[in-house]
Amino acid sequence: MELRDKVVIITGGSGGIGKAMAAAFLKEGAKAIMLADLNADAVAAAAAELGCEGMACNVTDENQVVALVDATTANYGQVDVFCSNAGAGGSGVLTDADNDVWQQQWELHVMSHLYAARAVLPGMIERGEGYLLNTASAAGLLAALGSGPYTVTKAAAVKFAEFLSITHGDDGIKVSVLCPQGVNTAMAPKSLGDGQTDGIIEAPALADTVVETMREERFHVLPHPEVEEYVRRKGDNVDRWLLGMQRLRKRTLEG
């Protein structure tokens, strides 16, 4: 898909990945960008800086997601691309991550994608075209040590994107899932622990990869290209991969 003349919604849009994607999409000639974020002041400031629209939205509330899509459609006639990008870290494993953390991560990293798809798919299917870009993580394809709720819900996000592609590909709907490792945003530290990343990249570089991947309509958006090889190795021998991850975890704990 070419982004020229397209109407785009980006959640988690007040900074980091979301704001960088908005800037890149505008550079590509997007007709309109609607940024959405939980922080009303932050999203208003980002929208004013970029010269686009902004709206407060809690993506874990389906009614607010519907209102976001309705407002964008009322202003611009349709939604061509929905980037379901909002997310947050969630540390802990089992005994040290309580049920509230697991539920919050599930609502934010899985249900928000479902709410977005439900809201925009009817119009997209009627027109016979549309694009859903869901932000997951390399952790969803592989694993993030010490971040059980995050890893598990990001894996579910990847699977949901696969399901959307399988179910609605014949309707003209394109789907991609963004799976970065470390990105220099407010959400991520400047450096990550052993085995966690192949380098911290800048958000604008990630956005360029998003544009390129969407142009080619590929499913995996991999700003860290090494991830593709890791996924291939995991698929070749999952038992060997699990043993390797167990050794990595032990080394990390001992270090």
N, C-alpha and C positions, 0 to 999 in steps of 0.2 A: 504494500500500500504506500502510495505517495501521500504525504501529509499536507500538501498544498490544498488550500480551500476546505480543510476538514475542521469540524467542530469537535473539540476534545475536552473531556473532564479528567482532572487529575486529583485524586485524593492524596492526603498527606503532602499537600502542595505548598506549604508555607516555607519550606527550606529543603536542603539536602537533595535527595534524588528527585523528588517531585518538582521542585523549583527548577532544577537543572534540566529536566525533561521539558518543562514548559518553555524555557528559553530556547532549547534546541528545536522544538516544534514550531515556535514562532519564526525562528530563522529559516525553517523549511517552508514557510508560507502558510501555516495554519490559519484558517479563517477566524477562529475564536478559541480561546482557552478559558475554561472555568476551573479555577483552583478551588479546592475544598480542604478544610482542615478543622480540627477540633478547636484550635485557638483562633478566635474571630479576629483579634487584633493582628496577629502574625500573618494570617492569610490575606487580610486587607492590605497590609504593608507590602507583602510579596506581589500581590496583584497590581498595586500602584507602581511598584518598581518596574515590573515587566510590561505594563500597559495592557493588562487583561482583566478579566472578571475574577472576583473572589467571593466565597460564601462559607460561612461556618457550617460544619456538618460533623456529627458523630456517626461514623460509619458502622458502628455496632447497633445502631437504631435504624431498622429498615424504613420506618416512616420518614426519617430525615434523608436517607439515600433517595427515596422516591421523590421527595421534595426537591432535592438537588437536580435530579434528572428532569423533573417537570419544569423547574425554573430555567434550566439551560435550553430545553426544547422550546419554551415560550419565547425566549430571547432570540434563538437562532434557527428554529424550525426543526432541528433534529440533533442527535448525538451520533457522530461517526466513530469515535474512539473513546473508550472508557479505560483509563489507567487506574486500576484499583491498587493503590500504592501504600496506603497507610499501614503502619506497623510499629512495633516496639519490641525491645528486648525482654526476655523472660528467663531469669537464671534459676538454677536449682535442678535437682534430679528427680527424686521421688519423695523421700522423707523430708527434705528441706524445701520443697515447693508445695505450698498448700493448695487446696482445691480451688480457691479463688484465683490464684495465679494461672492455673491450668485453664479455668473457664474464661478468664479475661483474654488469654492468648488465643483460645479457640474462637471467641467472638470476633477478635480483631483480625486474625490471620486466615480464617476460613469463612465464617458467616458473612463478613463484609463483602467478600468476593461473590458469594451467593446472592446477597441483596442487590449488588450492582448488576449482576447478570439478569436477575429477574426484572429489574427496572428498565434496562435498555434493550433486552433481546426482542420484545414484541415489535418495536419500531424497526430495529435492524432487520429482523426476519421479513417484515412486510416489504422493506426496500430491497431485500436480497443481498445486503452487504453490511458489514460493520466489523469493528476490531475490538477485541478485549485483550488488554495487557495487564496481567496480574503479577504483582511483585511477590516473589517468594524469597528464596535464598539458596546459595550453594549448600547450606545446612539441610535444606529440604531434599536435596539430591544425595547428600552424603551424611554428614553428622557434625554437630557442634558440641565439643566436649563440655560437660558441665551445664548445658542449657537444654534440659529435657523438654520443657513446655514449648520453647522456641523451635527446637528441631522437629518435634513431632507435629506441631501445627503447620510449620512451613512445608513439611512433607505432604500433609493433607492439602495444602494450597496447590502444590504441584499436581497432585492427583486430581483435584477439582478442575484445574486448567486442562488436563488431559481429557477428562470427561466432557468438558464443554466442547473441545475440538472434535472429539469423536461424535458427539450428539448433534452438533450444529454445523459441522463442516459443509454438509450438503445444502444448508440454508444460506450459504455464502458468508458465514461468519468465520473470521480469522482469529486465532488465539495464539498468544505468546505468553511465556512465563519467564520473568526476570529473576535470575539466580546468581547474584554477585557474591563474592567473598567480602573482604573488607573495603569499605568506602569511607572516605574522609567526610563524615557528617557528624552532627551533634549526637546521633545515636551510637556511633562506633568510636572506640578508642583509637588513638593514633597508631598503636601497634597491638597486635593480637598474639596470643600465646602459641606455643609450639603446635604446629600442625593445623592452625586455625586459618591461615591465609597465605597466599602467594604474593602479598604486597597490598598496601593500602592505595587505592586509586582515587582520583578526584571525581566528584560527581559529574562535571561536564564531559569527561572522557567516557563515563558510563552512559550518559545520554546520547553521545555519538554512536555507541554500540547499539543502543535501542533503536535509533533512527535507521541504521544500516540493516538491522535484523528485521524490522517491520517492513522495510522496502523489499526485502527478499522473502518476507512472510514465512520465516522460520519459527519453529516452536520455542526452542531454548534460546534465551538471550543470556549470553555468557561473557560478561565484561572481563572475567579472568578466564582466558581460553584453556588454561590447564585443567579446569574442572571437567571439560569434555573427556579428557583422557582418564581422569579419576573415575568418572562414571562408567566408562568402558571397562576399566579394570575390575570395578565392583561387579559389573554384570558378568564378566568372564568367570569369576570365582568368588561368590559372596562369602563363603566360609573363610577363604584366605583374607579377604578384605576385613571381615569382622575380627579375625585374630590380629591383623595389623593395627586396627583401631584400638583393640584392647592393650596392645603393647604401647601404643602412643599415649593412651590415657595413663598407664602406669608410669611411663617416663615423665609425663607432665606432672603427675602428683609427686613424684620423687624429686623433681627438679625445683 
